[in-house]
Amino acid sequence: MHISKGIKYMLLSTFLFACMNVLVKFASHIPAVEIVFFRSMISLVISYTILKTKGISLWGNNKTLLIARGATGAVGLILYFILIQQIPLATAVTLQFLAPIVTAILGMLLLHERVKPWQWVFFLLSFGGIWVVNGFDTRVELIHLLMGLLAAFGAGMAYTIIRKLKKSEHPLVIVMYFPLVTMPITGLYSAWHWVMPQGIEWLTLLGIGVLTQFAQYFLTKSFQEEEINKVASLNYLSILYALFFGYVFFEETFNIYTYLGMLLVISGVILNIWYKERSNRIQKRVVSVKRTV
């Protein structure tokens, strides 16, 4: 079976993000904003070095959209890191599953990508799963659900802007604008709420920065190679990684209702993938028949 470059990039990105999630949870006593500051600093150094080595302009063409991508991505990432630190890993990842749904809706509104009626049913199925998780896991409060929604919106908006910039910007330029926007904000906050890392925590922070850098790069490449609805939905693999890593490293377990809620979320996402691909195949056949008539 042929697997496109966009899908390969997303699969690799998803695994790297899963490893990053584990390191963020290991560093739970360090404020999430401070972790994002370190992550941004490392990302900026790596992106700048590679861009200069390749002789690529650092500033890009559409600076307004690039800054907007950095700002919306910053909101999404900070809130997501807070969720990872405060609630079970798999639950935080499940809340983040709203991002592909938000991405698909924003793709419809901003990029004129069509969302069919059945896809809305699948979106509602995933939203229903989120509510089940929230209702039957006492470790998850309403504030966490609201943070998850806002984080998903920030991530979804960032993904949509990436898609918008696919023809005008180099992936690393898009990636570099995240730390350019984020560092001043998180740096100012961290200056007043600083927690000094100790020993191996420095390596943990370095690992978070490096893993996120490469994960973000492959994510950007994926959205530039494929239709946004198709590759965004592959994030469902994250829940499997989160369940496994959460159990192995943090002894996290769930009741049957929480597992059911996660299953509803995954089902909605997978059904959306299947339906979208089926619709595309039918549409191609119709176009082919018309051309031969």
C-alpha positions in Angstrom: 0.0 0.0 0.0 1.4 3.4 -1.0 1.8 5.8 1.9 2.2 9.5 0.9 4.9 11.7 2.2 2.4 13.8 4.1 1.1 10.8 6.0 4.7 9.6 6.7 5.6 13.0 8.1 2.5 13.1 10.3 3.2 9.6 11.7 6.8 10.6 12.6 5.6 13.9 14.1 3.0 12.1 16.2 5.5 9.8 17.7 8.0 12.6 18.5 5.2 14.6 20.2 4.3 11.6 22.3 7.9 11.3 23.6 7.9 15.1 24.3 4.6 14.7 26.3 6.3 12.2 28.6 9.2 14.6 29.3 6.8 17.5 30.0 5.0 15.4 32.6 8.3 14.4 34.2 9.0 18.1 34.7 5.7 18.8 36.3 7.1 21.0 39.1 8.5 23.4 36.6 5.9 25.9 35.4 4.5 25.1 31.9 5.2 28.7 30.7 8.9 28.3 31.7 9.1 24.9 29.8 7.6 26.7 26.7 10.3 29.4 27.1 13.1 26.8 27.1 11.5 25.0 24.2 11.2 28.2 22.2 14.8 29.2 22.9 16.1 25.8 21.7 13.8 25.9 18.6 15.0 29.4 17.7 18.6 28.4 17.8 18.1 25.2 15.7 15.9 26.9 13.2 18.1 29.9 12.8 21.2 27.8 12.4 19.7 25.6 9.7 18.1 28.5 7.8 21.4 30.4 7.8 23.4 27.3 6.7 21.0 26.8 3.7 21.0 30.5 2.8 17.2 30.8 3.3 15.7 34.2 4.2 14.8 34.2 7.9 11.8 36.5 7.8 9.5 34.9 5.2 7.0 36.6 2.9 3.7 36.9 4.7 4.8 38.2 8.0 1.3 38.9 9.3 0.2 35.3 8.9 3.5 34.0 10.2 3.1 36.1 13.4 -0.5 34.9 13.8 0.7 31.3 13.4 3.2 31.9 16.2 0.7 33.6 18.5 -2.1 31.0 18.1 0.4 28.1 18.4 1.8 29.7 21.6 -1.7 29.8 23.2 -2.3 26.2 22.2 1.0 24.9 23.5 1.1 26.7 26.8 -2.4 25.4 27.7 -1.6 21.9 26.5 1.5 21.7 28.7 -0.5 22.9 31.7 -3.0 20.1 31.0 -0.3 17.5 30.8 1.1 18.5 34.1 -2.3 18.7 35.9 -4.3 15.7 34.6 -3.6 12.1 33.3 -1.5 12.1 30.2 -4.1 10.2 28.1 -6.8 12.5 29.2 -4.8 15.6 28.2 -4.1 14.1 24.8 -7.8 13.2 24.4 -8.8 16.8 25.0 -6.2 17.8 22.4 -8.1 15.6 19.9 -10.4 18.5 19.4 -7.6 20.2 17.4 -8.2 18.2 14.2 -11.9 18.9 14.4 -11.3 22.6 14.9 -8.8 22.4 12.1 -11.3 20.8 9.7 -13.9 23.5 10.6 -11.4 26.3 10.2 -10.3 24.7 6.9 -13.9 25.0 5.7 -14.3 28.6 6.9 -10.9 30.0 5.8 -9.6 27.7 3.1 -13.0 26.8 1.5 -12.4 23.1 2.1 -15.7 21.2 2.0 -17.1 19.6 5.2 -20.0 17.3 4.4 -23.0 16.6 6.7 -21.8 13.2 7.9 -18.5 14.7 8.9 -20.5 16.9 11.4 -22.0 13.8 12.9 -18.5 12.4 13.4 -17.4 15.7 14.9 -20.3 15.5 17.4 -19.3 12.0 18.2 -15.9 13.1 19.2 -17.2 16.0 21.2 -19.5 13.6 23.0 -16.6 11.5 23.9 -14.8 14.5 25.4 -17.8 15.2 27.6 -17.9 11.5 28.8 -14.3 11.7 29.7 -14.9 14.9 31.7 -18.0 13.5 33.4 -16.5 10.2 34.6 -12.9 11.1 35.5 -12.8 13.0 38.8 -9.3 14.1 38.1 -10.7 16.3 35.3 -12.5 19.4 36.2 -14.5 21.9 34.1 -11.6 24.3 34.0 -9.5 21.6 32.3 -12.2 21.0 29.7 -12.3 24.8 29.0 -8.5 24.9 28.8 -8.6 21.9 26.4 -11.1 23.7 24.1 -9.0 26.9 24.0 -5.8 24.9 23.5 -7.5 23.0 20.6 -8.7 26.2 19.1 -5.2 27.7 19.2 -3.6 24.6 17.7 -6.4 24.3 15.1 -5.9 27.9 14.0 -2.1 27.4 13.8 -2.6 24.3 11.6 -4.9 26.2 9.3 -2.5 29.1 8.9 0.3 26.6 8.1 -1.9 25.2 5.3 -2.5 28.8 4.1 1.3 29.4 4.0 2.2 26.2 2.1 3.1 27.8 -1.2 4.8 30.9 0.1 7.0 29.9 3.1 9.7 27.4 3.9 8.7 25.0 6.7 11.5 26.1 9.0 10.6 29.7 8.5 7.1 28.9 9.7 8.5 26.9 12.6 10.9 29.7 13.6 8.2 32.3 14.0 6.8 30.3 16.9 9.7 31.0 19.2 10.1 34.5 17.8 6.6 35.3 19.1 6.6 33.1 22.1 10.0 33.9 23.7 9.2 37.5 24.7 5.9 36.6 26.3 7.0 33.5 28.2 10.4 35.1 29.1 8.7 38.0 30.8 6.3 35.8 32.7 9.1 33.4 33.7 11.3 36.2 35.0 8.7 36.7 37.8 7.9 33.0 38.4 11.2 31.4 37.9 11.9 27.8 39.1 15.5 26.8 38.8 15.9 23.3 37.1 18.0 20.8 39.0 20.4 18.2 37.7 18.9 16.0 35.0 16.0 18.4 34.6 18.3 20.5 32.3 18.6 17.4 30.0 14.8 17.0 30.2 14.2 20.6 29.1 16.8 20.1 26.3 15.0 16.9 25.2 11.6 18.7 25.1 13.0 21.5 22.9 14.8 19.1 20.5 11.8 16.7 20.2 9.3 19.5 19.7 11.5 21.1 17.1 11.6 18.1 14.9 8.0 17.1 15.6 6.9 20.6 14.6 9.0 20.5 11.5 7.5 17.2 10.3 4.0 18.4 11.2 4.5 21.5 9.1 5.8 19.4 6.2 2.8 17.1 6.5 0.3 19.9 6.3 2.1 21.3 3.3 2.0 18.0 1.5 -1.5 16.8 2.2 -5.1 18.1 2.5 -5.6 19.3 6.0 -8.5 17.1 6.9 -6.7 13.9 6.0 -3.4 14.3 7.9 -4.7 16.2 10.9 -6.9 13.2 11.8 -3.9 10.9 12.1 -3.3 12.4 15.5 -5.6 9.7 16.9 -2.4 7.5 17.3 -1.4 9.9 20.1 -4.0 8.4 22.4 -2.4 4.9 22.1 1.0 6.3 22.9 -0.4 8.3 25.8 -2.3 5.3 27.3 0.9 3.1 27.0 3.4 5.8 28.3 1.0 6.9 31.0 0.6 3.4 32.4 4.3 2.5 32.1 5.8 5.7 33.5 3.1 7.2 35.7 0.9 4.2 36.6 -2.2 6.0 35.2 -5.3 3.9 34.9 -9.0 4.7 34.0 -12.5 3.5 34.7 -14.5 1.9 31.9 -16.5 5.0 31.2 -13.4 7.1 30.6 -12.1 4.4 28.2 -15.5 4.6 26.5 -15.2 8.4 26.1 -11.7 8.0 24.6 -13.1 5.4 22.2 -15.9 7.8 21.1 -13.3 10.5 20.4 -11.1 8.1 18.4 -14.1 6.6 16.5 -15.2 10.1 15.4 -11.8 11.0 14.1 -11.3 7.6 12.3 -14.8 7.8 10.8 -14.0 11.3 9.5 -10.8 10.0 7.8 -12.7 7.1 6.2 -15.6 9.2 5.0 -13.3 11.9 3.6 -11.2 9.4 1.7 -14.3 7.6 0.4 -15.9 10.9 -0.8 -12.6 11.9 -2.6 -12.5 8.5 -4.4 -16.1 8.9 -5.5 -15.5 12.5 -6.7 -12.5 11.4 -8.7 -14.5 8.7 -10.4 -17.2 11.1 -11.3 -14.7 13.6 -12.8 -13.1 10.7 -14.7 -16.4 9.6 -16.2 -17.3 13.1 -17.2 -14.0 13.5 -19.0 -14.5 10.3 -21.0 -18.1 11.2 -22.0 
